[in-house]
Amino acid sequence: MTRAEAKERNRRALLDAAFEIVSRDGYRARLDEIAERADLTTGAVYSLFGSKNGLVVALVTDYLRPYYEEVERAVPAGLDLLEAVDAFARHYRRGCDGPDALPRLSLQITLLDMALHEPELGSQLATSVRSQENHLIALFTGRAHNRGHVTSRQAERLTTALRALLVGLSQGVPLGLAPGADEDYFAAAARALVTDVSLIDHDSAPSRGRRGKPTDAATRPSTRPC
Protein backbone atom coordinates (compact mmCIF):
# COMPACT_ATOMS: atom_id res chain seq x y z
CA MET A 1 0.00 0.00 0.00
CA THR A 2 1.37 3.40 -0.97
CA ARG A 3 1.54 6.32 1.45
CA ALA A 4 -1.30 8.05 -0.38
CA GLU A 5 -3.45 4.92 -0.19
CA ALA A 6 -2.76 4.56 3.53
CA LYS A 7 -3.68 8.21 4.09
CA GLU A 8 -6.96 7.80 2.24
CA ARG A 9 -7.73 4.59 4.15
CA ASN A 10 -7.18 6.39 7.48
CA ARG A 11 -9.25 9.34 6.34
CA ARG A 12 -12.11 7.03 5.38
CA ALA A 13 -11.91 5.14 8.66
CA LEU A 14 -12.09 8.36 10.67
CA LEU A 15 -15.05 9.68 8.67
CA ASP A 16 -16.97 6.42 9.11
CA ALA A 17 -16.21 6.37 12.85
CA ALA A 18 -17.19 10.03 13.18
CA PHE A 19 -20.51 9.36 11.44
CA GLU A 20 -21.40 6.71 14.02
CA ILE A 21 -20.25 8.57 17.12
CA VAL A 22 -21.31 12.08 16.15
CA SER A 23 -24.77 10.79 15.16
CA ARG A 24 -25.04 9.22 18.62
CA ASP A 25 -23.38 11.80 20.88
CA GLY A 26 -23.51 15.10 19.01
CA TYR A 27 -21.35 17.88 20.45
CA ARG A 28 -20.42 15.51 23.31
CA ALA A 29 -18.62 13.20 20.85
CA ARG A 30 -15.10 12.52 22.06
CA LEU A 31 -12.18 12.68 19.68
CA ASP A 32 -10.36 9.83 21.42
CA GLU A 33 -13.38 7.53 21.00
CA ILE A 34 -13.65 8.40 17.29
CA ALA A 35 -9.94 7.66 16.83
CA GLU A 36 -10.22 4.41 18.78
CA ARG A 37 -13.21 3.29 16.70
CA ALA A 38 -11.11 3.90 13.58
CA ASP A 39 -8.20 2.00 15.14
CA LEU A 40 -6.06 5.16 14.97
CA THR A 41 -4.79 7.82 17.35
CA THR A 42 -6.02 11.37 17.90
CA GLY A 43 -2.82 12.47 16.24
CA ALA A 44 -4.19 11.08 12.96
CA VAL A 45 -7.24 13.31 13.34
CA TYR A 46 -5.10 16.43 13.76
CA SER A 47 -2.83 15.37 10.92
CA LEU A 48 -5.66 14.76 8.46
CA PHE A 49 -8.32 17.26 9.55
CA GLY A 50 -6.59 19.80 11.80
CA SER A 51 -9.16 19.60 14.62
CA LYS A 52 -12.38 18.00 15.76
CA ASN A 53 -14.31 20.77 13.99
CA GLY A 54 -12.34 20.08 10.84
CA LEU A 55 -13.34 16.44 11.04
CA VAL A 56 -17.02 17.32 11.48
CA VAL A 57 -16.97 19.74 8.53
CA ALA A 58 -15.27 17.07 6.39
CA LEU A 59 -17.97 14.63 7.52
CA VAL A 60 -20.70 16.97 6.24
CA THR A 61 -18.92 17.44 2.90
CA ASP A 62 -18.45 13.67 2.60
CA TYR A 63 -22.12 13.14 3.48
CA LEU A 64 -23.42 15.68 0.94
CA ARG A 65 -21.17 14.98 -2.05
CA PRO A 66 -22.78 11.71 -3.22
CA TYR A 67 -26.22 13.19 -2.54
CA TYR A 68 -25.66 16.03 -5.01
CA GLU A 69 -24.13 13.63 -7.53
CA GLU A 70 -27.31 11.54 -7.33
CA VAL A 71 -29.46 14.65 -7.78
CA GLU A 72 -27.63 15.58 -10.97
CA ARG A 73 -28.44 12.14 -12.38
CA ALA A 74 -32.07 12.34 -11.24
CA VAL A 75 -32.62 15.79 -12.82
CA PRO A 76 -31.18 15.61 -16.35
CA ALA A 77 -30.52 18.52 -18.65
CA GLY A 78 -33.33 19.30 -21.08
CA LEU A 79 -36.13 19.53 -18.50
CA ASP A 80 -37.78 22.89 -18.01
CA LEU A 81 -37.89 24.34 -14.51
CA LEU A 82 -41.20 22.81 -13.42
CA GLU A 83 -40.13 19.39 -14.70
CA ALA A 84 -36.75 19.72 -12.97
CA VAL A 85 -38.32 20.73 -9.65
CA ASP A 86 -40.79 17.85 -9.95
CA ALA A 87 -37.97 15.34 -10.58
CA PHE A 88 -35.89 16.77 -7.74
CA ALA A 89 -38.75 16.56 -5.23
CA ARG A 90 -39.57 12.99 -6.21
CA HIS A 91 -35.93 11.99 -5.84
CA TYR A 92 -35.87 13.65 -2.41
CA ARG A 93 -38.97 11.73 -1.32
CA ARG A 94 -37.54 8.38 -2.42
CA GLY A 95 -34.60 9.03 -0.13
CA CYS A 96 -36.98 8.99 2.84
CA ASP A 97 -37.54 5.26 2.26
CA GLY A 98 -33.87 4.31 1.92
CA PRO A 99 -32.13 2.06 4.42
CA ASP A 100 -30.01 4.97 5.69
CA ALA A 101 -32.93 7.40 6.09
CA LEU A 102 -33.03 7.26 9.90
CA PRO A 103 -29.23 7.51 10.40
CA ARG A 104 -29.18 10.49 8.04
CA LEU A 105 -32.03 12.16 9.93
CA SER A 106 -30.21 11.53 13.20
CA LEU A 107 -27.07 13.14 11.79
CA GLN A 108 -28.99 16.17 10.50
CA ILE A 109 -30.56 16.81 13.91
CA THR A 110 -27.28 16.19 15.70
CA LEU A 111 -25.38 18.62 13.46
CA LEU A 112 -27.99 21.30 14.10
CA ASP A 113 -27.60 20.76 17.83
CA MET A 114 -23.82 20.98 17.50
CA ALA A 115 -24.10 24.20 15.50
CA LEU A 116 -26.26 25.75 18.22
CA HIS A 117 -23.82 24.77 20.97
CA GLU A 118 -20.66 25.71 19.05
CA PRO A 119 -21.14 28.91 17.01
CA GLU A 120 -17.74 28.65 15.33
CA LEU A 121 -18.53 25.15 14.14
CA GLY A 122 -21.99 26.32 13.09
CA SER A 123 -20.43 28.97 10.86
CA GLN A 124 -18.09 26.42 9.30
CA LEU A 125 -20.94 23.99 8.69
CA ALA A 126 -23.06 26.69 7.06
CA THR A 127 -20.19 27.58 4.73
CA SER A 128 -19.78 23.91 3.77
CA VAL A 129 -23.49 23.44 3.09
CA ARG A 130 -23.71 26.64 1.03
CA SER A 131 -20.76 25.47 -1.04
CA GLN A 132 -22.49 22.18 -1.79
CA GLU A 133 -25.79 23.93 -2.58
CA ASN A 134 -24.04 25.72 -5.43
CA HIS A 135 -24.55 22.43 -7.27
CA LEU A 136 -28.32 22.87 -6.97
CA ILE A 137 -28.16 26.51 -8.03
CA ALA A 138 -26.21 25.47 -11.13
CA LEU A 139 -28.71 22.65 -11.72
CA PHE A 140 -31.68 25.05 -11.97
CA THR A 141 -29.94 28.01 -13.61
CA GLY A 142 -30.72 28.44 -17.30
CA ARG A 143 -33.80 26.21 -17.37
CA ALA A 144 -36.79 27.41 -19.36
CA HIS A 145 -39.58 29.03 -17.33
CA ASN A 146 -42.34 31.55 -18.13
CA ARG A 147 -41.07 32.19 -21.67
CA GLY A 148 -37.63 33.00 -20.29
CA HIS A 149 -34.75 31.30 -18.53
CA VAL A 150 -33.94 31.09 -14.83
CA THR A 151 -31.12 33.34 -13.70
CA SER A 152 -28.52 32.34 -11.14
CA ARG A 153 -30.08 34.68 -8.57
CA GLN A 154 -33.52 33.19 -9.16
CA ALA A 155 -32.10 29.67 -8.85
CA GLU A 156 -30.47 30.66 -5.55
CA ARG A 157 -33.80 31.90 -4.15
CA LEU A 158 -35.52 28.74 -5.34
CA THR A 159 -32.86 26.50 -3.79
CA THR A 160 -33.32 28.21 -0.42
CA ALA A 161 -37.08 27.65 -0.54
CA LEU A 162 -36.81 24.05 -1.75
CA ARG A 163 -34.34 23.23 1.01
CA ALA A 164 -36.68 24.59 3.70
CA LEU A 165 -39.70 22.79 2.25
CA LEU A 166 -38.18 19.41 1.51
CA VAL A 167 -36.00 19.15 4.60
CA GLY A 168 -39.05 19.85 6.75
CA LEU A 169 -41.20 17.32 4.90
CA SER A 170 -38.49 14.65 4.85
CA GLN A 171 -37.96 14.98 8.60
CA GLY A 172 -41.68 14.63 9.14
CA VAL A 173 -42.05 11.42 7.12
CA PRO A 174 -40.10 9.00 9.37
CA LEU A 175 -41.51 10.69 12.47
CA GLY A 176 -45.08 10.18 11.29
CA LEU A 177 -45.70 13.93 11.07
CA ALA A 178 -46.43 14.03 7.34
CA PRO A 179 -49.17 11.44 6.71
CA GLY A 180 -49.88 10.91 3.05
CA ALA A 181 -46.77 12.80 1.96
CA ASP A 182 -45.87 10.52 -0.94
CA GLU A 183 -43.92 11.41 -4.11
CA ASP A 184 -46.92 13.18 -5.64
CA TYR A 185 -47.32 15.31 -2.50
CA PHE A 186 -43.65 16.28 -2.44
CA ALA A 187 -43.71 17.10 -6.16
CA ALA A 188 -46.90 19.17 -5.96
CA ALA A 189 -45.61 21.14 -2.96
CA ALA A 190 -42.31 21.84 -4.72
CA ARG A 191 -43.94 22.87 -8.00
CA ALA A 192 -46.15 25.32 -6.12
CA LEU A 193 -43.03 27.37 -5.40
CA VAL A 194 -42.58 28.14 -9.10
CA THR A 195 -46.15 28.14 -10.42
CA ASP A 196 -48.05 31.26 -11.53
CA VAL A 197 -46.75 34.30 -9.62
CA SER A 198 -43.74 32.49 -8.27
CA LEU A 199 -41.07 33.45 -5.79
CA ILE A 200 -38.45 33.45 -8.54
CA ASP A 201 -40.33 35.92 -10.76
CA HIS A 202 -40.30 38.98 -8.56
CA ASP A 203 -38.36 40.48 -5.71
CA SER A 204 -41.09 42.47 -4.01
CA ALA A 205 -44.70 41.93 -3.05
CA PRO A 206 -47.05 42.35 -6.04
CA SER A 207 -48.97 45.59 -6.14
CA ARG A 208 -52.70 45.17 -5.63
CA GLY A 209 -55.66 46.47 -7.56
CA ARG A 210 -58.89 47.73 -6.07
CA ARG A 211 -60.15 44.20 -5.35
CA GLY A 212 -56.90 42.96 -3.88
CA LYS A 213 -55.81 41.14 -7.04
CA PRO A 214 -52.29 41.41 -8.45
CA THR A 215 -52.03 44.06 -11.14
CA ASP A 216 -51.04 43.17 -14.69
CA ALA A 217 -47.51 44.33 -14.01
CA ALA A 218 -47.27 41.96 -11.07
CA THR A 219 -48.52 38.94 -13.02
CA ARG A 220 -46.52 39.40 -16.21
CA PRO A 221 -43.64 36.91 -16.52
CA SER A 222 -40.45 38.63 -15.51
CA THR A 223 -37.03 38.14 -16.99
CA ARG A 224 -35.30 40.31 -14.38
CA PRO A 225 -33.04 38.69 -11.82
CA CYS A 226 -34.41 38.65 -8.29
C-alpha positions in Angstrom: 0.0 0.0 0.0 1.4 3.4 -1.0 1.5 6.3 1.4 -1.3 8.1 -0.4 -3.5 4.9 -0.2 -2.8 4.6 3.5 -3.7 8.2 4.1 -7.0 7.8 2.2 -7.7 4.6 4.2 -7.2 6.4 7.5 -9.2 9.3 6.3 -12.1 7.0 5.4 -11.9 5.1 8.7 -12.1 8.4 10.7 -15.0 9.7 8.7 -17.0 6.4 9.1 -16.2 6.4 12.9 -17.2 10.0 13.2 -20.5 9.4 11.4 -21.4 6.7 14.0 -20.3 8.6 17.1 -21.3 12.1 16.2 -24.8 10.8 15.2 -25.0 9.2 18.6 -23.4 11.8 20.9 -23.5 15.1 19.0 -21.4 17.9 20.5 -20.4 15.5 23.3 -18.6 13.2 20.9 -15.1 12.5 22.1 -12.2 12.7 19.7 -10.4 9.8 21.4 -13.4 7.5 21.0 -13.6 8.4 17.3 -9.9 7.7 16.8 -10.2 4.4 18.8 -13.2 3.3 16.7 -11.1 3.9 13.6 -8.2 2.0 15.1 -6.1 5.2 15.0 -4.8 7.8 17.3 -6.0 11.4 17.9 -2.8 12.5 16.2 -4.2 11.1 13.0 -7.2 13.3 13.3 -5.1 16.4 13.8 -2.8 15.4 10.9 -5.7 14.8 8.5 -8.3 17.3 9.6 -6.6 19.8 11.8 -9.2 19.6 14.6 -12.4 18.0 15.8 -14.3 20.8 14.0 -12.3 20.1 10.8 -13.3 16.4 11.0 -17.0 17.3 11.5 -17.0 19.7 8.5 -15.3 17.1 6.4 -18.0 14.6 7.5 -20.7 17.0 6.2 -18.9 17.4 2.9 -18.5 13.7 2.6 -22.1 13.1 3.5 -23.4 15.7 0.9 -21.2 15.0 -2.1 -22.8 11.7 -3.2 -26.2 13.2 -2.5 -25.7 16.0 -5.0 -24.1 13.6 -7.5 -27.3 11.5 -7.3 -29.5 14.7 -7.8 -27.6 15.6 -11.0 -28.4 12.1 -12.4 -32.1 12.3 -11.2 -32.6 15.8 -12.8 -31.2 15.6 -16.3 -30.5 18.5 -18.6 -33.3 19.3 -21.1 -36.1 19.5 -18.5 -37.8 22.9 -18.0 -37.9 24.3 -14.5 -41.2 22.8 -13.4 -40.1 19.4 -14.7 -36.7 19.7 -13.0 -38.3 20.7 -9.7 -40.8 17.9 -9.9 -38.0 15.3 -10.6 -35.9 16.8 -7.7 -38.8 16.6 -5.2 -39.6 13.0 -6.2 -35.9 12.0 -5.8 -35.9 13.7 -2.4 -39.0 11.7 -1.3 -37.5 8.4 -2.4 -34.6 9.0 -0.1 -37.0 9.0 2.8 -37.5 5.3 2.3 -33.9 4.3 1.9 -32.1 2.1 4.4 -30.0 5.0 5.7 -32.9 7.4 6.1 -33.0 7.3 9.9 -29.2 7.5 10.4 -29.2 10.5 8.0 -32.0 12.2 9.9 -30.2 11.5 13.2 -27.1 13.1 11.8 -29.0 16.2 10.5 -30.6 16.8 13.9 -27.3 16.2 15.7 -25.4 18.6 13.5 -28.0 21.3 14.1 -27.6 20.8 17.8 -23.8 21.0 17.5 -24.1 24.2 15.5 -26.3 25.8 18.2 -23.8 24.8 21.0 -20.7 25.7 19.1 -21.1 28.9 17.0 -17.7 28.6 15.3 -18.5 25.2 14.1 -22.0 26.3 13.1 -20.4 29.0 10.9 -18.1 26.4 9.3 -20.9 24.0 8.7 -23.1 26.7 7.1 -20.2 27.6 4.7 -19.8 23.9 3.8 -23.5 23.4 3.1 -23.7 26.6 1.0 -20.8 25.5 -1.0 -22.5 22.2 -1.8 -25.8 23.9 -2.6 -24.0 25.7 -5.4 -24.6 22.4 -7.3 -28.3 22.9 -7.0 -28.2 26.5 -8.0 -26.2 25.5 -11.1 -28.7 22.6 -11.7 -31.7 25.0 -12.0 -29.9 28.0 -13.6 -30.7 28.4 -17.3 -33.8 26.2 -17.4 -36.8 27.4 -19.4 -39.6 29.0 -17.3 -42.3 31.5 -18.1 -41.1 32.2 -21.7 -37.6 33.0 -20.3 -34.8 31.3 -18.5 -33.9 31.1 -14.8 -31.1 33.3 -13.7 -28.5 32.3 -11.1 -30.1 34.7 -8.6 -33.5 33.2 -9.2 -32.1 29.7 -8.9 -30.5 30.7 -5.6 -33.8 31.9 -4.2 -35.5 28.7 -5.3 -32.9 26.5 -3.8 -33.3 28.2 -0.4 -37.1 27.7 -0.5 -36.8 24.0 -1.7 -34.3 23.2 1.0 -36.7 24.6 3.7 -39.7 22.8 2.2 -38.2 19.4 1.5 -36.0 19.2 4.6 -39.0 19.8 6.7 -41.2 17.3 4.9 -38.5 14.7 4.8 -38.0 15.0 8.6 -41.7 14.6 9.1 -42.0 11.4 7.1 -40.1 9.0 9.4 -41.5 10.7 12.5 -45.1 10.2 11.3 -45.7 13.9 11.1 -46.4 14.0 7.3 -49.2 11.4 6.7 -49.9 10.9 3.0 -46.8 12.8 2.0 -45.9 10.5 -0.9 -43.9 11.4 -4.1 -46.9 13.2 -5.6 -47.3 15.3 -2.5 -43.6 16.3 -2.4 -43.7 17.1 -6.2 -46.9 19.2 -6.0 -45.6 21.1 -3.0 -42.3 21.8 -4.7 -43.9 22.9 -8.0 -46.2 25.3 -6.1 -43.0 27.4 -5.4 -42.6 28.1 -9.1 -46.2 28.1 -10.4 -48.1 31.3 -11.5 -46.8 34.3 -9.6 -43.7 32.5 -8.3 -41.1 33.4 -5.8 -38.4 33.5 -8.5 -40.3 35.9 -10.8 -40.3 39.0 -8.6 -38.4 40.5 -5.7 -41.1 42.5 -4.0 -44.7 41.9 -3.0 -47.1 42.3 -6.0 -49.0 45.6 -6.1 -52.7 45.2 -5.6 -55.7 46.5 -7.6 -58.9 47.7 -6.1 -60.2 44.2 -5.4 -56.9 43.0 -3.9 -55.8 41.1 -7.0 -52.3 41.4 -8.5 -52.0 44.1 -11.1 -51.0 43.2 -14.7 -47.5 44.3 -14.0 -47.3 42.0 -11.1 -48.5 38.9 -13.0 -46.5 39.4 -16.2 -43.6 36.9 -16.5 -40.4 38.6 -15.5 -37.0 38.1 -17.0 -35.3 40.3 -14.4 -33.0 38.7 -11.8 -34.4 38.6 -8.3 
